[in-house]
Amino acid sequence: MQDDNSPHDPFNWGYLIAALVVLLALPLMHVIVGWFVFYL
């Protein structure tokens, strides 16, 4: 029988969190860039 706790698991929580951050940041990119330009 194989162990379920494989060290080569393709799923990683870091990738999931990064994907969620990117999905939230892309629609707000023009707002972030606007703030950056306005305050500089």
C-alpha positions as CSV (number, residue, x, y, z in Angstrom):
1,M,0.0,0.0,0.0
2,Q,1.1,3.5,-0.8
3,D,1.4,6.2,1.8
4,D,-1.1,9.0,1.4
5,N,1.4,11.5,2.7
6,S,3.6,11.7,-0.3
7,P,6.4,14.3,-0.3
8,H,5.8,15.0,-4.0
9,D,2.3,16.1,-3.6
10,P,1.4,18.4,-6.5
11,F,-1.0,20.4,-4.4
12,N,0.5,23.1,-2.3
13,W,-1.3,25.7,-0.1
14,G,1.1,28.4,-1.2
15,Y,0.0,28.0,-4.8
16,L,-3.7,28.2,-3.8
17,I,-3.1,31.3,-1.7
18,A,-1.1,32.9,-4.5
19,A,-3.8,32.2,-7.1
20,L,-6.4,33.7,-4.9
21,V,-4.3,36.9,-4.3
22,V,-3.8,37.2,-8.1
23,L,-7.5,36.7,-8.8
24,L,-8.4,39.4,-6.3
25,A,-5.6,41.8,-7.4
26,L,-6.2,41.8,-11.1
27,P,-9.6,43.5,-11.1
28,L,-8.2,46.1,-8.7
29,M,-5.0,46.7,-10.6
30,H,-6.1,50.0,-12.1
31,V,-7.1,51.3,-8.6
32,I,-3.7,50.3,-7.2
33,V,-1.9,52.0,-10.1
34,G,-4.1,55.0,-9.7
35,W,-3.2,55.4,-6.0
36,F,0.5,54.9,-6.8
37,V,0.4,57.6,-9.5
38,F,-1.7,60.0,-7.4
39,Y,0.5,59.8,-4.3
40,L,3.8,60.1,-6.2
